[in-house]
Amino acid sequence: MASSLHLILLLVATFAIVEIARAGDPDILTDFIVPSNLTSPGNGNSTIDGNFFTYTGFRVLVGGQVPPTFKVFKAGMLEFPALNGQSVSYAALQFPAGTTNPPHTHPRASELIFVLDGTLEVGFIDTTNKLYTQTLQTGDLFVFPKGLVHFQFNADSQKPVLAVSAFGSSNAGTVSIPSTVFATGIDDNILALSFKTDVATIQKIKAGLVPKV
């Protein structure tokens, strides 16, 4: 009896581990999710057509000017409602010469970046604090594992970089390490102790992260 119980518990634990490993956006029970404001009252029939499944927000990249600072164009669930339930999203990344996408994480998705034009320095840190870096050329792909801190940097002082990232979630989320640590109201004394520095240095760092009006 005890052996049977142990076997059942082992099977339950195994299935639980498999489900955790597969965890991502929840599966949906329909072909796609239609927002309530696009559903006909009473009968529930949707009023959508092909336009609902089309996103035009990246058109500005075609023939557009290079921005003065790093810029990201998102195509996630908020910007493109048709992605709700589809477990995928995109971002277009523009790196003017010498700019960086600071260290950050995506808590709900891994990221697959594709360099369309230019050369891009990338890297991520695993949970043992090992750093993995690479210099990506035009046409290269690189994967950032889910939830790990990573960054991108255009080291070229003359040429811009254009890249596109795909995410395994319709709402991957972004946690910017500099902004999260220094611009969310954590007490200066706590930060000074944590980074083994003084309050004046912490305040100087914070001042550099305050958006300019």
Buried (B, 14 or more C-beta within 10 A) or exposed (E): EEEEEEEEEEEEEEEEEEEEEEEBBEEEEEEBBBEEEEBEEEEEEEEBEEEBEEBEEBEEBEEEEEEEEBBEBBBBBEBBBBBBBBBBBBBBBBBBBBBBBEBBBBEBBBBBBBBEEBBBBBBBBEEEEEEBEEEBEBEBEBEBEBBBBBBBBBBBEEBBBBBBBBBBBBBBBBBBBBBEBBBEEBEBEEBBEEEEEEEEEBBEBBEEEEEEE
